[in-house]
């Protein structure tokens, strides 16, 4: 089985935008990889004119929020670093162990890499009373943030389209539906930052475990 990898477009966000952006992306991926019956729930973002769909599974929402909080904590400890979340789907396989025991292994079949560059909000400069032209720095900063917010909204839309394109084009590697009572495949979510020695190497380690993936970016 091939393991497919989708490296999503990097997004530049401010700290207060992290939670909404990650919820939108993660829930969109889970919805498109949902199993069986789901209860679709439309969610309107507060910061952007974007609506996405959740599976309507309370336990999944809780787990996603827990991981997002871990990500936010990582960002606060590693300021001005690029940060990454990897959402991986896998099959559970029994491996032959000793004579009397069996080992359970994970066969990864898909990895989603979500890349965020968290920028610090610029401090507002003090007004200059020596300049002939007086410009209120608060107005200037507000305009800059509006432009940046619009650019981020466009980039987030691009990421959502990238997800839809990937799931529509990459289907052959998806395993049969497992015999479990769940709305989603077995998964794991891992977090890393550019300050980690493992940043950027995680993909290669997983390639060794699952074979050479096809990448779509």
C-alpha positions as CSV (number, residue, x, y, z in Angstrom):
1,X,0.0,0.0,0.0
2,X,1.2,3.4,-0.9
3,X,1.4,6.2,1.7
4,X,0.2,9.5,0.3
5,X,1.5,12.8,1.6
6,X,-0.1,16.2,1.3
7,X,2.0,19.2,2.2
8,X,-0.4,22.0,2.6
9,X,0.4,25.6,1.7
10,X,2.1,27.5,4.5
11,X,0.0,30.1,6.2
12,X,1.2,33.2,8.0
13,X,-0.9,33.8,11.1
14,X,-1.0,35.8,14.2
15,X,-1.4,34.1,17.6
16,X,-5.1,34.9,18.0
17,X,-5.8,33.3,14.6
18,X,-4.2,29.9,15.3
19,X,-7.2,28.2,16.8
20,X,-9.8,29.1,14.1
21,X,-7.4,28.3,11.3
22,X,-6.4,24.9,12.7
23,X,-10.0,23.9,13.5
24,X,-11.1,24.8,10.0
25,X,-8.3,22.8,8.3
26,X,-8.4,19.7,10.6
27,X,-12.2,19.4,10.6
28,X,-12.2,19.8,6.8
29,X,-9.7,16.9,6.4
30,X,-11.6,14.7,8.8
31,X,-15.0,15.4,7.1
32,X,-13.6,14.3,3.7
33,X,-12.1,11.2,5.3
34,X,-15.2,10.3,7.3
35,X,-16.6,6.8,7.5
36,X,-20.2,5.9,7.2
37,X,-22.9,8.1,8.7
38,X,-22.0,11.6,9.9
39,X,-24.0,14.5,11.1
40,X,-22.6,17.4,9.1
41,X,-22.5,20.7,11.0
42,X,-21.8,24.0,9.2
43,X,-19.4,26.3,11.2
44,X,-18.9,29.9,10.3
45,X,-15.5,31.3,11.1
46,X,-15.6,34.5,13.3
47,X,-12.4,36.0,11.8
48,X,-13.0,35.2,8.1
49,X,-15.9,34.9,5.6
50,X,-15.5,31.2,5.4
51,X,-17.8,28.3,6.3
52,X,-16.5,24.7,6.8
53,X,-18.2,21.4,7.8
54,X,-17.6,19.3,10.9
55,X,-18.5,15.6,11.2
56,X,-20.7,16.4,14.2
57,X,-18.8,14.0,16.5
58,X,-18.3,15.5,20.0
59,X,-15.4,13.3,20.9
60,X,-13.5,14.2,17.8
61,X,-14.1,17.9,18.4
62,X,-12.7,17.5,21.9
63,X,-9.6,15.7,20.7
64,X,-8.9,18.2,18.0
65,X,-9.3,21.1,20.5
66,X,-6.9,19.4,22.9
67,X,-4.2,19.1,20.2
68,X,-4.7,22.7,19.1
69,X,-4.1,23.8,22.7
70,X,-0.9,21.7,22.7
71,X,0.1,23.5,19.5
72,X,-0.6,26.9,21.0
73,X,1.5,26.0,24.0
74,X,4.3,25.0,21.7
75,X,4.1,28.2,19.8
76,X,4.3,30.2,23.1
77,X,7.4,28.3,24.1
78,X,9.1,28.6,20.7
79,X,8.3,32.1,19.5
80,X,9.2,33.2,16.0
81,X,9.5,29.6,14.8
82,X,7.7,27.8,12.0
83,X,5.4,25.2,13.4
84,X,3.8,22.1,11.9
85,X,1.0,19.7,12.7
86,X,0.9,16.3,11.0
87,X,-2.4,14.5,10.8
88,X,-1.8,10.8,9.9
89,X,-4.3,8.1,9.1
90,X,-3.3,4.4,9.6
91,X,-4.4,0.8,9.6
92,X,-3.9,-1.4,12.6
93,X,-2.0,-4.5,11.6
94,X,-1.0,-7.5,13.7
95,X,2.7,-8.4,13.4
96,X,4.2,-11.7,14.3
97,X,6.0,-11.4,17.6
98,X,7.3,-14.2,19.8
99,X,5.8,-17.7,20.0
100,X,3.1,-16.6,22.4
101,X,2.5,-12.9,21.6
102,X,1.5,-10.8,18.7
103,X,2.6,-7.2,18.2
104,X,0.2,-4.6,16.9
105,X,1.6,-2.2,14.4
106,X,0.5,0.9,12.5
107,X,0.5,1.0,8.7
108,X,0.3,4.6,7.7
109,X,-1.5,5.3,4.5
110,X,-1.9,9.1,4.5
111,X,-0.1,12.1,6.1
112,X,-1.3,15.7,6.1
113,X,1.2,18.4,7.0
114,X,-0.3,21.7,8.1
115,X,2.4,24.5,8.2
116,X,1.9,27.7,10.1
117,X,4.3,30.6,10.4
118,X,3.2,32.4,13.5
119,X,4.2,36.1,13.4
120,X,4.3,38.5,16.3
121,X,2.0,41.5,16.2
122,X,4.1,44.6,15.4
123,X,4.3,47.2,18.2
124,X,2.6,50.5,17.3
125,X,5.2,53.3,16.9
126,X,4.6,56.5,18.8
127,X,3.3,59.5,17.0
128,X,5.9,61.9,15.6
129,X,5.2,65.6,16.3
130,X,8.2,66.7,14.2
131,X,6.8,65.5,10.9
132,X,5.0,68.0,8.7
133,X,2.5,65.2,7.7
134,X,0.9,63.7,10.8
135,X,-0.2,60.1,10.3
136,X,-2.0,58.3,13.0
137,X,0.0,55.0,13.5
138,X,-3.1,53.3,14.7
139,X,-4.9,54.0,11.4
140,X,-1.8,52.7,9.5
141,X,-1.6,49.6,11.6
142,X,-5.3,48.9,11.2
143,X,-5.0,49.2,7.4
144,X,-2.0,46.9,7.3
145,X,-3.8,44.2,9.4
146,X,-6.9,44.4,7.2
147,X,-4.7,43.8,4.2
148,X,-2.9,40.9,5.9
149,X,-6.2,39.4,7.1
150,X,-7.6,39.5,3.6
151,X,-4.5,37.8,2.3
152,X,-4.7,35.1,4.9
153,X,-8.4,34.5,4.1
154,X,-7.5,34.0,0.5
155,X,-4.6,31.6,1.4
156,X,-6.9,29.6,3.8
157,X,-9.4,29.2,0.9
158,X,-6.6,27.9,-1.2
159,X,-5.7,25.4,1.5
160,X,-9.3,24.2,1.6
161,X,-9.4,23.8,-2.2
162,X,-6.0,21.9,-1.9
163,X,-7.6,19.5,0.5
164,X,-10.6,18.9,-1.8
165,X,-8.4,18.4,-4.8
166,X,-6.3,15.9,-2.9
167,X,-9.2,13.7,-1.7
168,X,-10.8,13.7,-5.2
169,X,-7.6,12.7,-7.0
170,X,-6.1,10.4,-4.4
171,X,-8.4,7.5,-3.7
172,X,-6.6,4.2,-4.6
173,X,-4.5,4.2,-1.4
174,X,-7.5,4.5,1.0
175,X,-7.9,1.1,2.7
176,X,-11.2,-0.7,3.1
177,X,-13.5,0.6,5.9
178,X,-12.4,-1.0,9.1
179,X,-14.8,-2.9,11.3
180,X,-15.1,-0.3,14.0
181,X,-17.8,1.8,15.4
182,X,-16.4,5.2,14.5
183,X,-17.0,8.0,12.0
184,X,-13.3,8.3,11.1
185,X,-10.2,6.1,10.4
186,X,-7.7,5.5,13.1
187,X,-5.4,8.6,13.3
188,X,-2.8,10.4,15.2
189,X,-1.9,14.1,15.4
190,X,1.8,15.1,16.0
191,X,3.3,18.6,16.6
192,X,6.7,20.0,15.9
193,X,8.5,23.3,15.4
194,X,11.6,24.4,13.5
195,X,13.4,24.5,16.8
196,X,13.1,20.7,17.1
197,X,15.9,18.6,15.8
198,X,13.2,16.3,14.2
199,X,11.5,19.2,12.3
200,X,11.4,18.2,8.6
201,X,12.7,14.7,9.3
202,X,9.4,13.3,10.4
203,X,8.2,12.7,6.9
204,X,11.3,10.8,6.0
205,X,11.0,8.5,9.0
206,X,7.4,7.7,8.1
207,X,8.5,7.0,4.5
208,X,10.8,4.3,5.9
209,X,7.9,2.8,7.7
210,X,5.3,3.0,4.9
211,X,7.3,3.1,1.7
212,X,7.9,6.1,-0.6
213,X,4.8,8.4,-0.7
214,X,3.5,10.3,-3.6
215,X,3.5,14.0,-2.7
216,X,0.9,16.6,-3.7
217,X,1.5,20.2,-2.7
